[in-house]
């Protein structure tokens, strides 16, 4: 009898904590889930991409050598663009990642270099952090990256798809633009998200010291993705 009582209590606790999450997921799924739209590749799609880059002053971004920022008050970055090098800081850790030569990556704890499995785990985590957090900072500038496919989606915007190297998975982003061509939101189709077509705002822009235009916050579902301590230089 006591064992059955424990089982019942355990099941009740699980339901208590999981049911609200399942209900919330169901609500978000049916409200926001969208199929990936279709669009046309070609000169018109590229022209819209160039219009977006011109609205953002792409030349100023390209000439920016150094970008520093904090993402969600958790991770801090010092990115030396021209050197393809970035320092990633969180908690007591610092990882220097080389974006061209992974063999040069180094991990530190309290200023002491860490090697072996622990060092590799920290490096892997830092690279993952950088890919995610830099997306929320500079993604619109990457529409002509190698492997990117651009499509014009009628009455919606610019759809950009990136296929992972040596992989079948792909990430697609639909940029919603204002009349000048500046992004004000993005919809996302990526294996990292459980729901297709989720939308995030892209409106809190500032003109930084180097002239590059960068966002300082994104509204995403029920949360804000804040970017603090943003600094740039030529």
Secondary structure, 3 states (H helix, E strand, C coil): CHHHHHHHHHHHHHHHHHHHHHHHHHHHHHHHCCCCCCCECCHHHHHHHHHHHHHCCHHHHHHCCEEEEEECCCEEEEEEHHHCEEEEEECCEEEEEECCCHHHCEEEECCEEECHHHHHHHHHHHHHHHHHHHHHHHHHHHCCCCCEEEEEECCCEEEEEEECCCCCCEEEEEEEECCCCCEEEEEEECCCCCCCCEEEECCCEEECCCCCEEECEEEECCEEEEEEEEEEEC
